[in-house]
Amino acid sequence: MKLKEIAHSRTGDKGDISNISLIAYKAEDYPLLKEKVTPELVKEYFGEICNGDVIRYDIDSLCAMNFVLHKALGGGVTRSLSLDKHGKSLSMALLEMEI
């Protein structure tokens, strides 16, 4: 199944770092997300653009996770030649991941 079937997401940025949230629609799906969507998997999934570490922060009270992708925005908004300098489309890309 694709993540978008059981979760939604938002993206933010600061410099060359992208923050991607992953929020379960239902609390009963959150343990599956925690098990399947690891920092290593997210790093591999975004391998072409993420050149740094991926750190996951669990927010159990919200049934959510926040992934921090370092060196993922081509140097940041003022340096990147990317069409999506802020990385706003990364949340939609993550939701297309199969688990």
C-alpha positions as a Markdown table, in Angstrom:
| # | Residue | x | y | z |
|---|---|---|---|---|
| 1 | Met | 0.0 | 0.0 | 0.0 |
| 2 | Lys | 1.1 | 3.6 | -0.5 |
| 3 | Leu | 1.6 | 5.8 | 2.5 |
| 4 | Lys | -1.1 | 8.2 | 1.2 |
| 5 | Glu | -3.7 | 5.6 | 2.0 |
| 6 | Ile | -3.1 | 5.8 | 5.7 |
| 7 | Ala | -1.3 | 9.1 | 6.3 |
| 8 | His | -1.0 | 12.7 | 5.3 |
| 9 | Ser | 2.1 | 14.9 | 5.2 |
| 10 | Arg | 3.4 | 18.5 | 5.3 |
| 11 | Thr | 6.8 | 19.8 | 4.4 |
| 12 | Gly | 9.0 | 22.7 | 5.7 |
| 13 | Asp | 12.5 | 23.9 | 5.1 |
| 14 | Lys | 15.3 | 25.8 | 6.7 |
| 15 | Gly | 18.4 | 26.4 | 4.6 |
| 16 | Asp | 19.5 | 23.1 | 3.1 |
| 17 | Ile | 17.3 | 21.0 | 5.5 |
| 18 | Ser | 13.9 | 19.7 | 4.7 |
| 19 | Asn | 11.4 | 18.6 | 7.4 |
| 20 | Ile | 8.7 | 16.2 | 6.3 |
| 21 | Ser | 5.9 | 15.2 | 8.7 |
| 22 | Leu | 4.0 | 11.9 | 8.3 |
| 23 | Ile | 0.7 | 11.9 | 10.2 |
| 24 | Ala | -1.5 | 8.8 | 10.5 |
| 25 | Tyr | -5.2 | 9.4 | 9.7 |
| 26 | Lys | -6.1 | 6.8 | 12.3 |
| 27 | Ala | -4.3 | 6.0 | 15.6 |
| 28 | Glu | -4.4 | 2.3 | 14.9 |
| 29 | Asp | -2.2 | 2.8 | 11.8 |
| 30 | Tyr | 0.5 | 4.6 | 13.6 |
| 31 | Pro | 2.4 | 1.5 | 14.9 |
| 32 | Leu | 2.6 | 0.3 | 11.3 |
| 33 | Leu | 4.1 | 3.6 | 10.1 |
| 34 | Lys | 6.6 | 3.5 | 13.0 |
| 35 | Glu | 7.7 | 0.0 | 12.0 |
| 36 | Lys | 7.8 | 0.4 | 8.3 |
| 37 | Val | 8.9 | 4.0 | 7.6 |
| 38 | Thr | 12.4 | 4.1 | 9.0 |
| 39 | Pro | 15.0 | 6.9 | 8.6 |
| 40 | Glu | 17.1 | 4.4 | 6.5 |
| 41 | Leu | 14.2 | 3.8 | 4.2 |
| 42 | Val | 13.4 | 7.5 | 3.8 |
| 43 | Lys | 17.1 | 8.2 | 3.1 |
| 44 | Glu | 17.1 | 5.4 | 0.4 |
| 45 | Tyr | 13.8 | 6.7 | -1.1 |
| 46 | Phe | 15.2 | 10.2 | -1.4 |
| 47 | Gly | 18.7 | 9.0 | -2.3 |
| 48 | Glu | 19.0 | 11.2 | -5.4 |
| 49 | Ile | 18.4 | 14.4 | -3.6 |
| 50 | Cys | 19.3 | 13.8 | 0.1 |
| 51 | Asn | 23.0 | 13.9 | 0.6 |
| 52 | Gly | 23.0 | 14.0 | 4.4 |
| 53 | Asp | 21.6 | 12.3 | 7.4 |
| 54 | Val | 17.9 | 11.6 | 7.9 |
| 55 | Ile | 16.7 | 11.8 | 11.5 |
| 56 | Arg | 13.2 | 10.7 | 12.6 |
| 57 | Tyr | 11.4 | 12.3 | 15.6 |
| 58 | Asp | 8.4 | 10.4 | 16.8 |
| 59 | Ile | 5.5 | 12.4 | 18.2 |
| 60 | Asp | 3.4 | 9.6 | 19.7 |
| 61 | Ser | 0.8 | 12.0 | 21.2 |
| 62 | Leu | -0.1 | 13.1 | 17.7 |
| 63 | Cys | 0.4 | 9.8 | 15.9 |
| 64 | Ala | 3.0 | 11.5 | 13.8 |
| 65 | Met | 6.7 | 11.5 | 12.8 |
| 66 | Asn | 8.9 | 14.2 | 11.6 |
| 67 | Phe | 11.8 | 13.4 | 9.3 |
| 68 | Val | 14.7 | 15.9 | 9.0 |
| 69 | Leu | 16.6 | 15.5 | 5.8 |
| 70 | His | 20.0 | 17.2 | 5.8 |
| 71 | Lys | 21.6 | 18.4 | 2.6 |
| 72 | Ala | 18.4 | 17.8 | 0.7 |
| 73 | Leu | 17.6 | 21.1 | -1.0 |
| 74 | Gly | 20.5 | 21.7 | -3.2 |
| 75 | Gly | 22.1 | 24.3 | -0.9 |
| 76 | Gly | 18.9 | 26.0 | 0.1 |
| 77 | Val | 16.5 | 28.5 | -1.4 |
| 78 | Thr | 19.1 | 31.1 | -2.3 |
| 79 | Arg | 21.5 | 28.6 | -3.8 |
| 80 | Ser | 19.5 | 25.9 | -5.4 |
| 81 | Leu | 18.8 | 25.6 | -9.1 |
| 82 | Ser | 15.9 | 23.3 | -8.4 |
| 83 | Leu | 12.4 | 24.1 | -9.6 |
| 84 | Asp | 11.1 | 23.3 | -6.1 |
| 85 | Lys | 13.7 | 25.3 | -4.0 |
| 86 | His | 11.6 | 24.9 | -0.8 |
| 87 | Gly | 11.1 | 21.2 | -1.2 |
| 88 | Lys | 7.3 | 21.5 | -0.8 |
| 89 | Ser | 6.7 | 18.6 | -3.2 |
| 90 | Leu | 8.7 | 16.2 | -1.0 |
| 91 | Ser | 5.7 | 15.5 | 1.2 |
| 92 | Met | 3.7 | 14.4 | -1.7 |
| 93 | Ala | 6.6 | 12.3 | -2.9 |
| 94 | Leu | 6.9 | 10.6 | 0.5 |
| 95 | Leu | 3.2 | 9.7 | 0.4 |
| 96 | Glu | 3.8 | 7.8 | -2.9 |
| 97 | Met | 6.2 | 5.4 | -1.0 |
| 98 | Glu | 5.0 | 1.8 | -0.9 |
| 99 | Ile | 5.1 | 0.0 | 2.4 |
